[in-house]
């Protein structure tokens, strides 16, 4: 992984470029997504390039087409939008110490109380709706090479779905959820993998699986704790946030699946894809298949709050230098603290 939350991890995955908190975020996105991103690069090489992701990224693509995941929903959007307006107003006028009660890691207070008993949260509904649409309406058209980036939001809180993507009972989400947060997260993460497998199964049905390059990844991992307490005690509780899943199937591969310990990072994805497609590129990093020890990687940790969404800089980024296997404590050392310029 490269960063502890979604905001600037998606640009890193799509461009190979890291955000170091030294320029305004919109300025960085304009460079990383408009000028250097993989979807734009492939569009210039004759690929039909499409994305489904968050609205905050879509405006930066010029050649690639981008659709907001918010456009996919099969619950009355007026109802959810009305409740969200009340949530936003409550968040705005709440004192600072109470804001986390109104919005906590993608969980809105009023939405969870008024809507979530009968349906999953907005981002979960939209991911499920997108999955159903892909299964129902996908087809193959022409011989033109195609790049698709599908951004499912299911692994995030609120933890409301089981491994079969069914709503968990409220008693499980509340009383049990407070005690077994990670167990519920694992169940919802399995639901997310089920959606990814569904996309792969659809590709098999359309007879395009074998020739396709497939990458299944997360923009960041998770852990029982958001914050790193100290170099000595953070590891067991939080290192998972730096370990997102990364699964890669090269085109026309026929060997068995295997687990690799290669020291790869999310910024290697554009280089990995262009190498596997036989395209010359200047993306940073190395192919995930060629990454080897010794190799130093960098992970930047911060705690995300909703109020950061419209700010031009992130809060201070604590750098960790990883030199060795990511799951071993001795591989980690404390690095710089990256703050916005004065």
N, C-alpha and C positions, 0 to 999 in steps of 0.2 A: 504494500500500500504506500501511498504518498501523503495523504492528508486524512484527518479523522472524521470529516463529514463530506456530504455530497457537493457542496457549492462549487469548489474549485477542483474537485477530483475528476469530474466529468471532462472539463477542458484538458486536464492532464492526460487522461486516457485517449482523448481524440486527437491530441496534437503532439504528445510527448514533451510538452513544455510545462515547467513547474512555476507555480505562483509563489513569490517570496515576500509578498506584502510590501513591495517597494514602489508600486505604481497603482493607480486606481484600478479596481476590478474590471470596470467596463472597458478601460483602455487595454487591459491585458486580454480580455475576451475578444476584442476587436482584432488583435494581432493573432491570438492563438486559434480562434475558430474561423475567422474570415480569411486570414492569409495563410495559415499553416495547418489547418485541420485535415485529418484523413478523409472525411467526406468530401471536402472541396478538392483535395488533391486527386481523388479517384474520379470525380466528375470531370476533371480536365483530361483524364486518361480514357475517356469513353465509357465510364461506368454510369449507370443510372443510380444515383446516390440519394437515399431516403433515410430520414430519422423520425422516430417518435420519442420525444423527450419532454423536459420541462420547458415552460414558456420562456424562462429567463435565458435560454440558450438559442431558441429558434430564430430570433431576430438577427443573429450574427452570420447566418449562412446565406450565401448569394447564389451559388450554383446548385448546391444540394437542396432538396425540398425537405422541409421540417414541419411536422404536425405535432401540436401540443397533446400530451397525454391527457390533459384536462378536457379534451374534446370527447373523450370516451367515457360514457357513464350511462347506466341503465336504471338510475333512480332519479326522481324528479329533481332536476338541477335547481329549480327555483326554490325548493324547500331547503336544500343544503346551502345555497348561496345566501338565503335570508338569515339562517342560523350563523353562518360564517361572518356576516356583517355585524351581528351582535357580539360575536366572539372578538372581532377586531376592535370594536368600540370598547368592550370591557378590558381588553389588553391595553389599549391606549391610555385609558383613564385610571387603571389600577396603579397603586404605588409600586415602586420597583421590587420590593420584597415579595409582592404577591403575583408578579407577572408570570412566574414559573408555574403557578397553580392554574393560570388561564391557558398557557401554552407550554407544554413540556415535551420536547423531542417529538414533534409532529402531532401531538395529541392536543386538540382544542377542547376546552372544558365543556362548553354548551353543546357542541356537536356530539361529544361522547355521551352526554346525558340525555339529549333529546332525539338523536338519530341513530346512534350506534347500536341500540338494542335490537333494531330490526334490520340493520344492514352494516356492512363493514364501513370503515372510514372512506372518505372520498378517494384518496390515492389508491386504496386497496380495491374499491369498486371499479375504478378506471382500469387498473391492471387486469382484473378479472374480465372486464368487458372487452379489453383489447385482446386478451387470450382467446375468448370465444369468437371474436370477429375473425381473427387469423385462422382459426380452425374451420370456420364456416365459409369464408369468402376468399381464401388464398387460391391463386392460380398462377400458371406460368405463361408469360407472354413474350414471344420473340426470343432471339438469341443474344440480345444485348446483355453484357455482364452487369450484375446488380450488387450494390452494397446496401445493406439495411442495418440500422442501429435501433434496437428496441429497448426502451428503458422501462423496466418493470419496477414498481416502488414497493413491492410487498414486504421485503425483509424489515422495513422500518416499523417503529411503533406507530399507532397503538397495537398491542398484541391481542388480536381478536379472532384469528383464524387458526384452525387446526391443520394437520398435515394433509388433509383432504380438501382444504380451502373452504371448509364449512365454518359458520360462525360458532365460536366457543360460547357456552352458557355464561351469563353475566357473573354468576358466583365464582366461576373459574377465573374470569378476567380480573376480578376485583380482589377477593380474599386470597385465593391461591396465587394470583398473579403477583401480588406484593411479596410473596415468599419465594416463588419459583420463577422469577423473571426470565432467567436464561432458558429454563425448560420450555416455557411458552414461546420464547423467541425461536428455539430450535424447531418447534412444531410449525410456526409460521414460515420459517426459512425453508422447511421441506415443501411447504405449499409453493413457495417461489420456484424451487427447483422443479416441482411438478409442472408449473407453467412453462418453464424452459424446455423440459422434456417434451411437452405438448407441441411446441414449435418444431422441435427436431422430428417428432413423429409425423407432423404435417409435411415436412420436407421429404421424408421417406415416401409418403403417399403420393407426393407430386413428382417423385423420381428425380429429385435434385440433391439428395443428401450426399451421395458419393462424390460428386464433383465440387461440392461446396466447401469453403473454408468456414469453420464455425468457431466462434469464441464466446464462451459463457463466463462472465466475470461480474464482480461487484465493485462499486466505486470505493468502498471501504469495508472493513470488518466490524466486529462489535465485541463488547466485553461487558461484564457485570457492572463495571464502573466507567463513567465518562472521563473522569479526571485521573491523571497520573499523580499519585500521592508523593512519591519520591523515587529515586533510582532504585532504592533497595526493596520497596514494597509494591511498586506498581505492577510488576511483571505478571503475576498470576491473574490479577484482576482486569488488566487493561490491554495486554499485548495483543489480544484478539482483534482490536480495532485496526491494527496494522497488518492483518493477515486476510485480505479478501480472497475469495475463491477465484481461481483462474484455470479454466478448462479450454483446451485448444485441440481441434481436429483439423489437420491439414487436408487439402484437396486430395482425393484419390488415395487416401491412406487405407491400408488393409491389415495392418498389424494389430496386436492386442493393445488395449488401453493400459497406461502405466502411470504411476505417480512419480513426479520428478522433484528433486530437491534443488534444482537450478536456482541461483539467486537472482530471480527476475523481479521486476517491479512494473507497476501499471504504466509508467511512461515508456516501457518497451513495446507496448501493444502496436502503435503505428509501424514501428520498424519490423516487428514480427510479421505483421500482415503484408506489408509491401514486399518483404523478402520471400514469403511463401507464395505470393502472386507473381514473383519474378519481375517486379517493378523496381527500377532504380529510384532511390529517394535519399534525402538528406536528413531524415528524422534522427533525433538523438537516441542514445541507448543502443542495445543490441537485440537480436532476435532472442526470444525466450528459450529457444532450442539451443542457442549457442552460449547463453550466460553461464559463467563458471566461476568457481572460487579460485583465488580471492577476489571479491568484488564488494566495494563499499556502497551501501545504499543509504538513503536519507528519508526519514519519516518526520512529518510535522504535525504536532498535536495542538488542538485547541478545542474548547467547548462551544458548540453552536447554540445560539439563541435566536429566536425568531426576529428580534429587533435588528440583527445584523443583516437581514435580507436586503435592505435598501442602502446599507452603508457601503462606502467606496473602498473600505479596507476591512480586513479581518482583524479580530483581536490578536494579541501577540501569539506568534507561532513558536512553540518549543520544539527545537530540532533534536532528533535522536539519530545517531549514526549507528548503522547496523553493519557489522563486519563479521560475517559468519552466518550460520543457520539462524533464521529469524526467531525460532522458538526456543533458543538457548539464551539464558540471561547474560552470559559472558560476552555475547555478540553485541550488546547494546552499550553505548556510552552517550552521555549528555552532550549536546552541542550548543549552538547559539540560540538566543531568543530573538526572533525576528519581529520587530515592531514597525509600525508605519513611520515613514519619514517625518521629521519635524517640520 
